Amino acid sequence: MARELVWTGFMTLDGVVDSPGGTIEGHRSGGWVLQTEFIPEAFSLKGEELEETTALMFGRRSYEAFAPVWSGSADHAGYRELRKYVVSTTLTSDDLVADWGQIELLRSAEDVAALKQQPGGAIFIHGSPELARSLMDAKLIDRLNLLIYPVLLGAGKTLFTRADQDAQKLTLRESEAYANGVLKAVYEVSH
């Protein structure tokens, strides 16, 4: 059985996944997650994910943003020893963060497809919208774990292509609405 590849992240109601944590990430309206009232139950999905995560995957930009912070963060201690994969055509092993567990560079969607055929459990992609979009187009993403925030940004990076394509079927596996307006939507992606 192939390993499951899951994209997980925060999304605005209009589909923007750009800069949820702050303007330093690039979007002028960045930090929109932090501007929504925090209630713990709206983040329960993140704890559930950690229980089933056997490896993490990042694109280059998200890796460069997350690795220096997450590698020493108490909030992300559960990720420390997990195997990590970074999909990049430009990074070298010298560019990788030390003391953050085993990290392997992958160079293409073909490398990701080959990884999925190896034994092991679920691989979670955090952030990395360009990588996730290309892997969706290659039909390699199996599940979407979305926390959808009640905000509209109008522009920014999105997870989904805007190109005309054949319809892709999603099956709702789980959903929940929270008092702060956040929606959890977990979708299985049909191939």
N, C-alpha and C positions, 0 to 999 in steps of 0.2 A: 504494500500500500504506500502511496506517495505521501511525503510529508505535507502537512497543511501550511500554506502561506497566508498569513493574515495581515491586512493593513488595519492599524488602529490609530485613531486620532480624534482631534477636536475639529469641528466643522461649523461654520455659520449656516444659518438657514438657507442662504443663497449659494452654498457650496464652497465657500472660501476656506482654505486650510492654512493660509499664510499667517505667520506671526501671532499665534495665539498667546504667547507669553510676554510679548513686549515689542516696542517699536524698533529695538536694536536688531530684530530679526528682519526688518526691511519694510514692513507695511506701515503707512502713516497712522493707521488706526489699530496698530498692534497692541496686544495686551487685552483683547476682548474677553478671554477666558477669566482673567482676573477682575474684570469689571462686572461680572455676574456674581450674584450672591453665592457664597460657598456653602454648600450643604454636603456633608460626607456621603450620604447615600447616592448622590449623583456621580461620585467617583468610585463607587463599589466595583464597577466594571474593571478598573485598573488593577485592583487586588485579585479579582477572578482571573484576569489575564496572566498575572504573574504565576499563578498556580499551574497553568498549562503551557507556559513559555519554556521551550527548551533551547532556543537560540534567538538572537536579535539580528535584524538586517537594517542597514542604512544606505542611503545614497551618500555621495561625497559631502555635499553641503550640510546635510543633517548630521552626519558623523562629526564633521569639524565643529559644529555648534554644540552637540550633545556630549561628545566624549570627554572634553576637558572638564565639564561640569558634573556629569553623571558618574564619572569614575571615582570621584571623591565625595559624592553626595550621600548622606545618610538616608534620604528619601528614596534613593535608587540603589541601595545596598543589595537588594535582591537580584539586580542585574549584573553585579560585579563578576561573578564566576561563570555566568552563562557564556557560551560560545557566541562570537559576533562575526557577522559577515558584512563587508563594506563593498558595495558595487561601485567601482570607479575605474575609469581608463587612465587616470592621471596620478592617483596616489601611489606611493611606494611603501614598502614595509618600514622605511625610515620615518614616514609621516604618521605612523600609528601611535596611539597613546600607550605608554608602558603601564604595567600593573593594573590592567583592566581585563584580565582573563585572556583567553585565546581569541585572536582576531585574524580572520582570513580575508584576503582581497579576492573579489570576483570581478571579472572584466566585462561580462555580457549577460543578456537574457538567457543565452544558451547555457552559461555557467550556472545560473539560477535554476533552470530546468533540470540540469544534471544533479544539482544539490537536492532538489525535491525528490529525486528518485532514490536517494540514499536512506538508510534506516535512521529513524529518529522521530521526534515529536514536532509540535507546531513551532514555526518560525514566525516571529512578529516583526513587522516593519513599523517603526515609529517615525512620524514626519515623512520626509523624503517624497514629496508629491510627484516630482518628475519621474523618479524611479518607479513609484507605484503605478503611475499612469502608463508607463511603458510596459510594465509587467501585466497590467490589466489588458492592454492591447494584445499582448502575447498570450493571453489566457492562462496566466500563471498564478493569479491571485484567487484564493479559494473562499475567503471570507472577508467581510468588512465589519469592523467594530467601530461604530460611530457614536460620538457624543455630540449632538447637534445643539448649538447654542442659539438663543433667541436674539440674534443680531443680524443685520444686513450690512455688508460692506460694499457691495456693488462691483468691486474689482479686487483682484489678488489671485494667488495661485490656487488652482482647483485640483481635485483628485481625478476628475473625470475629463476625458477628451471632449472637445467641442466639435470634432470632425464628424461628418456624416458617416454612420456605420450601421451595420445590422443591429437590431435590438438585442440586448443582452439581458437575460432573465436573472432576477434576484429572488431569493426566497427568504422571507422574514423568519428568522429563527427565534428572536427574542426582542421585546421592546418594553420600554417603561418611560413614563413621564414623571418629572420631578417638580416640586413646588417652586423652584427657581426658574422654571421654563425650559430647562435642559431636557432633551429627549435622548434616550438610549435606543439605538437601532442596530441590531446585529443581523447581517444578511449573509446567506450562503450565495456564492456566485456560481451559476450554472455554466458549464463549458460545453 
